[in-house]
C-alpha cells in the first residue's frame, strides 16, 4: 500500500478548465461535469515511459563477426599425428618415451616407449631399460633393433631418452 501511495505522489498534474495538461506537456481529457462518473479523476500519463529498442538491426548497420574465441560451425576434422619422438623407417614409424619407471633390478630408470605409425595410430608399447635392446617387427615386414642408452626423468619433469634404432 505504501508503494502505491508513493507512485501516486509522483504523478502531479496542473488542471485547467475543460482539458488538462500534465507537467510533461501531454494532454489528458477530463470527463464532462454531468457524467455519472464525474467523481473519477482523469487518467494521468507519467512521461517516464521509455521505448524498448527494436530487435531487428537498422538497414545501414553491418553484421558483426563472431568473437575470435568462438569455434566455427563446421570445424575441419583434426588429422591424427604421432607424438614427438624419433622417426625411423623413412619416417613411417615414431618411437616416443611415454614414461620413466624405477625398477629394483636396475640401477638406472627404465623407459616405457610407444611405437606409432605415421598416420597417428598406436602400434605397440615396450618397456626397455638402459643398456638393453629389443627387436621389433613392423606390420609392413621390417625388422628393427631398438637400443636404449639412457633414460632420465629430468629435474623439471621433462623426461628424455637416448635411443638408437637399427634397421
C-alpha positions as CSV (number, residue, x, y, z in Angstrom):
1,X,0.0,0.0,0.0
2,X,2.9,2.3,0.8
3,X,4.4,1.7,-2.7
4,X,1.0,2.6,-4.4
5,X,0.9,6.0,-2.4
6,X,4.5,6.8,-3.5
7,X,3.7,6.1,-7.1
8,X,0.6,8.4,-6.9
9,X,2.6,11.2,-5.3
10,X,4.9,11.3,-8.3
11,X,2.0,12.0,-10.7
12,X,1.2,15.7,-10.2
13,X,-1.0,17.4,-12.7
14,X,-1.9,21.0,-13.4
15,X,-5.7,21.3,-14.0
16,X,-7.2,23.9,-16.4
17,X,-10.8,24.3,-17.5
18,X,-12.1,21.6,-19.9
19,X,-8.9,19.9,-21.0
20,X,-5.9,19.4,-18.7
21,X,-2.3,19.2,-19.4
22,X,0.1,17.4,-17.1
23,X,3.6,18.7,-16.2
24,X,5.1,16.7,-19.0
25,X,3.1,18.5,-21.7
26,X,1.0,15.5,-22.7
27,X,-2.7,16.3,-22.9
28,X,-5.3,14.4,-20.9
29,X,-9.1,14.8,-21.1
30,X,-11.4,15.5,-18.2
31,X,-14.8,13.9,-18.2
32,X,-17.8,16.3,-18.5
33,X,-19.3,17.6,-15.3
34,X,-22.8,16.0,-15.9
35,X,-21.3,12.5,-16.3
36,X,-22.2,9.9,-13.7
37,X,-18.5,9.1,-13.3
38,X,-17.5,12.7,-12.8
39,X,-16.1,11.9,-9.4
40,X,-13.5,9.7,-11.0
41,X,-10.2,11.6,-11.7
42,X,-9.0,11.6,-15.3
43,X,-6.3,9.1,-16.3
44,X,-2.9,10.6,-15.9
45,X,0.2,9.9,-18.0
46,X,3.6,10.0,-16.5
47,X,6.3,10.8,-19.1
48,X,8.6,8.2,-17.6
49,X,7.9,5.7,-20.3
50,X,11.0,4.6,-22.2
51,X,10.9,3.0,-25.7
52,X,12.1,-0.6,-26.0
53,X,14.7,-0.9,-28.7
54,X,13.7,-2.9,-31.8
55,X,15.5,-6.3,-32.0
56,X,16.0,-6.0,-35.8
57,X,19.2,-4.2,-36.9
58,X,18.9,-1.0,-38.8
59,X,19.4,-1.1,-42.6
60,X,22.7,0.7,-42.5
61,X,24.3,-1.5,-39.9
62,X,26.8,-4.1,-40.9
63,X,26.6,-7.6,-39.4
64,X,29.1,-8.2,-36.7
65,X,31.7,-11.0,-37.0
66,X,31.6,-13.7,-34.2
67,X,34.2,-13.3,-31.4
68,X,37.6,-14.8,-32.2
69,X,37.5,-17.4,-29.4
70,X,34.3,-19.0,-30.7
71,X,34.6,-22.3,-32.5
72,X,33.5,-22.3,-36.1
73,X,30.2,-24.1,-37.0
74,X,31.9,-26.7,-39.2
75,X,35.3,-27.3,-37.8
76,X,37.7,-29.3,-40.0
77,X,38.5,-32.8,-38.8
78,X,41.8,-33.0,-36.9
79,X,44.4,-35.2,-38.6
80,X,45.8,-37.6,-36.0
81,X,49.6,-37.3,-35.6
82,X,52.0,-39.4,-33.7
83,X,53.6,-37.7,-30.6
84,X,57.1,-36.2,-30.9
85,X,59.8,-38.7,-30.8
86,X,62.4,-40.5,-33.0
87,X,61.2,-41.1,-36.5
88,X,62.7,-44.2,-38.3
89,X,62.0,-46.4,-41.3
90,X,61.8,-43.5,-43.8
91,X,59.5,-41.7,-41.2
92,X,56.9,-44.5,-41.4
93,X,57.2,-45.0,-37.6
94,X,57.9,-42.9,-34.5
95,X,59.2,-44.2,-31.1
96,X,58.2,-41.9,-28.2
97,X,59.1,-42.0,-24.5
98,X,55.8,-42.2,-22.6
99,X,57.1,-42.5,-19.0
100,X,60.0,-43.3,-16.8
101,X,59.9,-46.1,-14.3
102,X,62.2,-47.2,-11.5
103,X,62.8,-51.0,-11.3
104,X,64.5,-52.6,-8.3
105,X,66.7,-54.8,-10.5
106,X,68.2,-51.8,-12.5
107,X,70.4,-49.0,-11.1
108,X,69.0,-46.6,-13.7
109,X,65.4,-45.7,-14.5
110,X,63.8,-47.6,-17.4
111,X,61.6,-46.2,-20.1
112,X,58.1,-47.1,-21.3
113,X,58.1,-46.4,-25.0
114,X,55.3,-46.4,-27.6
115,X,55.7,-47.1,-31.3
116,X,53.4,-45.1,-33.6
117,X,52.6,-45.3,-37.3
118,X,53.0,-42.2,-39.3
119,X,49.1,-41.9,-39.6
120,X,48.8,-41.5,-35.8
121,X,47.8,-45.0,-34.8
122,X,49.5,-46.7,-31.8
123,X,51.2,-49.9,-33.0
124,X,52.9,-51.2,-29.8
125,X,54.2,-50.4,-26.3
126,X,57.6,-51.5,-25.0
127,X,59.5,-51.4,-21.6
128,X,63.3,-51.1,-22.1
129,X,66.0,-50.4,-19.5
130,X,69.3,-48.6,-20.4
131,X,71.9,-50.9,-22.0
132,X,69.2,-53.3,-23.3
133,X,67.8,-53.7,-26.7
134,X,64.5,-55.1,-28.1
135,X,63.8,-56.5,-31.5
136,X,60.6,-55.2,-33.2
137,X,58.9,-56.5,-36.3
138,X,56.8,-53.8,-38.0
139,X,53.4,-54.5,-39.6
140,X,54.9,-53.9,-43.1
141,X,57.5,-56.7,-42.6
142,X,60.6,-54.7,-41.5
143,X,62.7,-55.8,-38.5
144,X,64.3,-53.2,-36.2
145,X,66.6,-53.4,-33.1
146,X,65.8,-50.6,-30.6
147,X,68.7,-49.9,-28.2
148,X,68.2,-47.6,-25.2
149,X,71.4,-45.9,-24.0
150,X,70.0,-43.6,-21.2
151,X,66.6,-42.7,-19.7
152,X,66.1,-39.7,-17.3
153,X,63.1,-38.1,-15.7
154,X,64.7,-34.7,-15.7
155,X,64.7,-32.1,-12.9
156,X,61.9,-30.1,-14.4
157,X,59.6,-33.0,-15.2
158,X,60.7,-33.2,-18.9
159,X,61.6,-36.8,-19.4
160,X,64.1,-37.8,-22.1
161,X,65.9,-40.8,-23.5
162,X,68.8,-41.6,-25.8
163,X,67.7,-44.3,-28.2
164,X,69.2,-45.8,-31.4
165,X,67.1,-47.7,-33.9
166,X,68.9,-50.2,-36.2
167,X,67.0,-51.5,-39.2
